Amino acid sequence: MIQQHGGNLREISQRYGIPEEEILDFSASINPLGPPKGALRAILDGMEGLVHYPEIDGITLKDRLAGEEGLSVENLLVGNGSSEFIYLVPRALSPKRALVPMPSFSDYGRALKLAGCQVLPFPLTAEEGFRLDPEGLINALKEVDLVILCSPNNPTGSCLSPDKLLRVIAAAAEHGITLFCDEAFIDFVPATTIRRHVKEFPNLLVLRSFTKFYAIPGLRAGALYGHSALMEKIAAFQEPWTLNRLASAAVGAALSDAAYRESTLAMIDKERAFLTEGFASLPGVRVFPSSANFLLLETNPPMPEPDRLFTVLLRAGILVRSCASFPGLGPRFFRIAVRSPEENRLLMESFRKAIRSFV
Ligand SMILES: Cc1ncc(COP(=O)(O)O)c(C=O)c1O
C-alpha cells in the first residue's frame, strides 16, 4: 500500500487485521519518551478553562518564543501544528513558481499546487547521500518566487549547516526570493536552527513544530518565525483561535523542561547510532546519515522485496514508513523512527528474522 504519512495506525490495523495495540509504530517520528509530565499536568489543569475561547492569536506563546530568540512578537505566528503554516504561506504569498528539493516532505507540493503555484523540483540524489549542495541550489535560483527547504530533511535526515543555509538565504534575497525553511525536526539538532536570523533577512521564514520533539501530535501546536513585514502579510490570512488553550498551556510547560530536552537528546543520539550501526551491518541495506529522530534505509537483495518486507515486519508487530510515495525515492526506501532502546532492539531483531525467513 502507498502510505502518504506515517502514523496512520487505524487504517493499517483495519487493512491487515492486526489490532492497533499490537503494532509498534516506527512510521511516525515522535519522541519515544512521550510528552513532558509538566505538559500533561498543564492540559489537565486547563480543562476548566475550556469554557473560554483561547487567545485569538496565541499571544502568550508568541511572546515566550520571541523572548527566547531576542525577537519581537511581530516575528511570530503560532497555530494548529506547523502544517497550518505549510498551507497558509503559499495562500498568503501567492507564489507563481517554487523550487523544492526532492525527496522532501510531500505536503509542500500539495500546498503549493492548491495555491496555484508551479512546483519545480530540485533533485537530491542517493549517490550524494541526499545532501543538498548549496552552490547548486544558488545556481538554480532563477525565475522562482519561493524556495522551500527542510532541515533536517524529512525523510532523508540530512541537515544543512547554518552558515551554508545563510549563504543560500542571502543569494535568494538578492533575487527577491522568499526562503521558507521547515525546521519541524530542529529540536533534535538545536544548535543548527536559523530562526533567530529572521530579524536580519526580510526574505526568511522558519517553521517550527512542537508535535514531534514534545510528542504531542494529537494536540497540535506549531510556530512560524519571520521578518515582520512578511509576517504581517501572512497574519492577514490566518484564521482566529488556531492555537487552542490546552496546546498553549502544554507547550508553555514543555518549553520550561530543560531536563526533558537533555534526556531526549542523549537518548536519541545514542539510539540513532545503535540503529545506524545495526542497519549498516545487514546485507542489502544502505542507511543514510541522519541528524533527526529517524533514519532512511534503502533495501536491495538479499533483503526481501519491499512489499514482502513491509508485510513480514507488520506481522511481527512492526510498522515502518514505506517511502514509495516520495518522488525521488520509491518502494525500496523505508523511513524508521528512532524509538526506545528496548523497541529498537526488537526492530533490529525483526529485520534479522525477516532476512533469515527469505534466504
Ligand atoms: C517536515 C515536516 N514538516 C511539518 C510537519 C507537520 O507537523 P505538525 O503539523 O504536526 O507540526 C511534518 C509532519 O510529519 C513534517 O514531517
The ligand as an SDF file (V2000), in Angstrom:
LIG
                    3D

 16 16  0  0  0  0  0  0  0  0999 V2000
    8.9620   18.0480    7.6930 C   0  0  0  0  0  0  0  0  0  0  0  0
    7.6260   18.2050    8.3360 C   0  0  0  0  0  0  0  0  0  0  0  0
    7.1230   19.4450    8.4750 N   0  0  0  0  0  0  0  0  0  0  0  0
    5.9370   19.6400    9.0510 C   0  0  0  0  0  0  0  0  0  0  0  0
    5.1770   18.5800    9.5070 C   0  0  0  0  0  0  0  0  0  0  0  0
    3.8490   18.8530   10.1520 C   0  0  0  0  0  0  0  0  0  0  0  0
    3.9000   18.5670   11.5180 O   0  0  0  0  0  0  0  0  0  0  0  0
    2.8940   19.2100   12.5770 P   0  0  0  0  0  0  0  0  0  0  0  0
    1.7680   19.8110   11.7910 O   0  0  0  0  0  0  0  0  0  0  0  0
    2.4740   18.0940   13.4410 O   0  0  0  0  0  0  0  0  0  0  0  0
    3.6690   20.2690   13.3110 O   0  0  0  0  0  0  0  0  0  0  0  0
    5.6410   17.2870    9.3610 C   0  0  0  0  0  0  0  0  0  0  0  0
    4.8300   16.1310    9.8170 C   0  0  0  0  0  0  0  0  0  0  0  0
    5.1470   14.9930    9.6080 O   0  0  0  0  0  0  0  0  0  0  0  0
    6.9170   17.0870    8.7690 C   0  0  0  0  0  0  0  0  0  0  0  0
    7.4280   15.8670    8.6150 O   0  0  0  0  0  0  0  0  0  0  0  0
  1  2  1  0
  2  3  1  0
  2 15  2  0
  3  4  2  0
  4  5  1  0
  5  6  1  0
  5 12  2  0
  6  7  1  0
  7  8  1  0
  8  9  2  0
  8 10  1  0
  8 11  1  0
 12 13  1  0
 12 15  1  0
 13 14  2  0
 15 16  1  0
M  END
$$$$
